Amino acid sequence: IGKWHLGPNLPQYHPMKRGFDSFYGSLNGYLNHDTQSVFGRRDWQRDGKTVDDEGYATHLIADEAIRVIENHDTAQPLFLYVSFTAPHTPLQAPQAVIDTYGDIEDQDRRIYAAMVTEMDTAIGQVVSAIRDSDLAGNTLTIFFSDNGGNPRLGASNGRLRGGKGSPYEGGLRVPALMNWPGVIEAGSTSDDRVVIMDLLPTLVGAAGEELDAPNPVGGRNVWPALSNGDSIAAAPAILANMGRDGRFHYAYFEDSYKLVSVVSPDGTTSNELFDVVADPNEELDLASTHHEVLESMLSKLETMEKRKPVTLGERTPDRGIGGPPALQPDDRPAIGTPYAESGPIPYPEGNYPETKE
């Protein structure tokens, strides 16, 4: 339910082709929250068919999640994945909620706060529906964010350096909450590093099963630590992102250290090293003093299989399956942006939209 953002331009990547029994929401990574449209085309569907449900996207998503919970046959297992479109741009929220933040001078920050408030309220409604249902005692509820906020668009990451799209902690370190009454101790916390790749093996572990996948699966089962407080053996992790300038940004974690390596299309590299346990705000670069650690991590990073940097101009319609490369919807021609029944609509050859900062 909600935002898909895993290949909107090709039908074979749509939710109903990827194992889900039902889908309600948008295919793209962002949309107009009031009209549920992207580039002038409606992007709101139920099971592959466009629907014209009116309302604020956050409210529609919550209502659908509650409907699924209330109508679910408890004799059957349920995996419910709810991905809110808020607080992604465009910054939109009910005016009455925006007005409650009149003490915030910055308009973007004021609207952003209202969007988060509406999302918080919606999450509360979904959690209440679970508690009021026959699922209450047998449900693991997980909340987490996908990335840090964009400080230029109303968000704040506190003292953490950087933001969305950045290899620094402001772009990567996000809150995660889990709740399972009687199984996870209330109020317990963990300082262990857990990455998104750990989620699948952890959910399988929570279900009491062994992960038997046809292809290799990254990540670890950290369920024993979450449920029993067992310590987690340190494990390396790597996160990568291609910036709009074609540079690859790598964040490579090993023990308490983090290597930030930025590789340009011409092969030039810049490197920084931090102890993110002692220095989570990444204020002290250790690259010049911890040569052995730096060289060891660089050597390991070099041996890892990874894509070569490419420029935006080298993208092709079948390669750029993540969505249109612009921040604001509804301000460009209706090309290359699918809705439920459209199928693939490639950009005209050589006519890609310019990136909007």
N, C-alpha and C positions, 0 to 999 in steps of 0.2 A: 504494500500500500504506500502510495506517495511517489517519491522521486526514484526513477530507475537509473538513468545515466550510465548504462553499460552497453552502449551500441544502438542508439536510436535510429541510425540511418540504414540499417540492414535488418530485415524482418527476422532473420535467423538468430539475432541476438536479443529479441524481445522476450519479456518475462515468460509468456506462455510457451515459448520454445526452449526455455532454460529450466524446466522442471517445476514451475509454479502451477498450482491448480486454478488460481484466480489472480487477477491483477486489477487494481484501481488506482489511477494516478497519471503521472506524466512520464514520457519517455526521456525527455531531455534533462540536462543538469540544472536548469533554472527556467523560470517562466514568470509571466505576469500573474501575481498571486490572486488578483481580483477577477481577471478574465480567463485565466488558465490558457494563455496563448503565448506563442513564441514566433516572432517575426510575422505577426499578422495571421498565424494559423493556429487553430485550437489544438492543444496538446493535452487532452484529458480523456481518458478512456476507461472502459470496463471490459476486460477480457478481449482486447483487440478491436473493440468498436467504440468510436467516438461518442461521448455522452455530453449533454448540455447542462449538467448540474450547476446551478448558480451558487455562488458563495465564495468566501475567502478560503484559499487552499488549505490552510492549517485546520480550519473548522471541518472541511470536507474529509480530510484525511482522518481526523479523530472520529468523526461520525461513522466512517466506514470500519475503522478498527473496532469500535464498540459494537457495531452490527455483527461483525464476524465473531467476536467473543460471545455475545449473547445468543447467537444461533448455532454455535459449534456443538457437535455431538461429542460429548466428553468421553465416549467409548473409543474415540479415535485420537491419535496424537495430533498436535498442532504446532506448526512453526509459523509464527506471525512476524513478518519483517515490515516494520513501519518506518519509513524514511521521510521526515518532514522536509518540505521545500524551504521553509524558514530556517535560519534568518538570511538565506542567500539573497543577493540582489535580484531584482530591483527592490529597494527599500519601500515596503508598503505594509500598512497595518491599519486597523480600524481607527478612525480619527479620535474616538472617545478614549481609546487606550493611549494613543500618542499624547493626548492632552494631559494625562495623569503625570507625564514626565516634563511638565512645563519648566521645571527648575534646571533642566539640562539645556545649555545654550546652543550646542552644536546640533543642527537639525538632523544630520545623518545619525548621530548617536542617539538622539531622542526617538527616532523611528525604529532604529535597531533595537533599542530597549523594549519598545512596544511589541516588536515582532517576537522577541525572546519571551516576553511575558505571555503572549498568546500561545506560544508553543508550550511553555511550562504548564499553563492551564489545561491545554489539550492533553499533555502527557498525564497530568493528574486525573483527568477524566477517563483515560484509557486504563490507568492503574486501578481506579475505583471500580471500573467494569470488571476487571479480573477478580478483585477482592469480593465483589458481589456475586460472582459466578461459581459454578461447581469446579472451576479450574483453580480456585484460590490456593489450596494447599499443595498443589502439584505443578506449579509454574515457576520457572526461572525467568526473571525479568532483567534485561540488560539495557542500559543506556550508555551511549558514548557518542562523541562528536567525531566527524571524519577528519578534521584538520583545524588548525588554529584560525583565528579570525583575521580579517583584513582591516588593519587600523585605519586605512584610508577611507573605509566605508562603514564607519560607525562602531567597529569592534574594538576590543581591548584585550591584550594578552598579558596584562600586568607588567611585571618587570622582565618577562621573558623576551629574548631578542627575536626580531623578525615576526613574520605572520604567514598567512596562507601562501602556499607555493614556495616557502623558504625552507632551506635545510636546517635552519636554526630551531631552537626549542619552541619559539612562539608559533612556528608552523606545524610542529609535530607533537608536542606534549599536550594532551587533551584529557579531560576528566572521563572516567569510566565508573559506572555504578552497577552493582548487581544485587538482586534481592531474591531470596528464596526462603521464606519463613520456615524455621526449624532445620534448615540445611546450612545456610550461610549465617554465621553469627552476626547479629545486628550490631552495627557500629564498628565492625572490624575494618581494618585498612591494610593495604599492601603497598610497599614502596618498590616492589619488583617491576622491572620493565616488561611490559606486555605489548605486543604489536598486533596489528590487525590479522596477520597471518596465523596467529595463535587461536583465533576465534573458532574456526571449524574443528580442529582437533579437541579443543576444550569443550565445545558443545557435545561432541560425540562422547567424550569422557564423562560428562555430566549425565548423559543418558545411559551410562553403564555399558557402552559398547566399545569395540575396538575399531579403529579407523582402517577400513579396507578399501582403498581407492585404486582405480586402474592406472593413475598417473601419480608421480611424486607430489606430495603436499607439503608446502613449507609450514613452519610454525610448530609450536609445542603444545601439549596438553597441560595446561596449568591448573586444571580443576582441583587436584589434590591440595594445592596451595590455597586456593580460594575457599574450598569447603572445609579443610582441616587445619589450615595455617602452616602446612609444610613449607619448608624453604624451597626456593626454585634455584636450580643450578644456573649460573650465569651462562647466557648463550648469545653469540653475536647476532646482530640484525643489521640489515641494510635497507634504506629507503632511498628512492631516486625520483627525480622529477625533471622533465625537460622544460626549461623556461621559455618565455615568448621570444627570447633572443636566440634560441637554438642551443643554448648552453645546457649541459647536464649538471644537475646539482645532486651530489651524493651525501647522505648522512650514514656513516658506518659506525655502529656501536660495538664495542668489545670491552667487557668488564665495566669499569666506571668511565672509560674513555670514549670520546666521540670524535671521529674524523669528519670534517666538512671539506669536501673536495669538489671543486667546480671546474668542469672540462669544457673548453670552448671548441667550436667546430674546427678550428685550425690546430687543435691538439694541445694548446697551452693550458696549463693547469695551475690553480691556486689552491693551497691547502691550509687548513687551520686545525688545531687539536685542542680539545677541551676535556676537563674532568667534570662531567655534567652531574656527578653526585655532589661534589664539593662546590661546584660553580654552575648551578643550573641556568644562571642568566648569561653564561658564556661571555664573561667580561675579561678573562685572562687566557690568551692564546698561548699554549704550551709548545707550539711547533718548534720554536727556536731553542728550547731547553730540554725537551724530551725526545731527542733524536731517535733513540732506539725504538720507542713506542711508535713514533710517527712512521719510520721506515718499515717497521713490521706491518702496520696496518695498511700502508700504501701498497706494499708487496702483495698482501692478501687481496686487496681491492682490485689490483691489476689482474689477478688470475681469475676473477669472477666473470662469468659470461654476462655480457650486457650489450645493449644496443649502442651503436655509434651515434654521436650527435648529428642531428639533421636540422635544416632550417625550415621555417614554416612554409616556404615556397616549394619545398620538396614533398609536402604532404599530398596524398591522393585521396579521392572520396572513400575508397574502401579501407584506407589506412587510418584516416581520421575519424574513427567510429565513435569517439567519445562525445561528440556534440559540436555545435557551432562555436568558433573561437571568438566570442564577444561576451562582454559582461552584461549588457543590457538587452533584453528582448524587445520585440515590437518596433524596432527602429531600422529594419533592413528589409529588402525585398524577400518575398516568400519563396525562396529557393533553398534547396539543400536541407530543409527542415521538415521532417516527416510528422504526420499525425497517424492515427491508428491504421487507416486503410491505405495509406499512400504507397507503401513499399519504398525502395531506395530512390532518392531523388538527388543525383549527384550535382555538384556545382558545374556550371558550364566550364569547359576546359580553359584553364588559365585565368578564370574569373573568380578567384577566391575573395571573400570579403576581407577588407583590411582589419587588422586587430585593433579593437577599441580599448584603450587603456582606461 
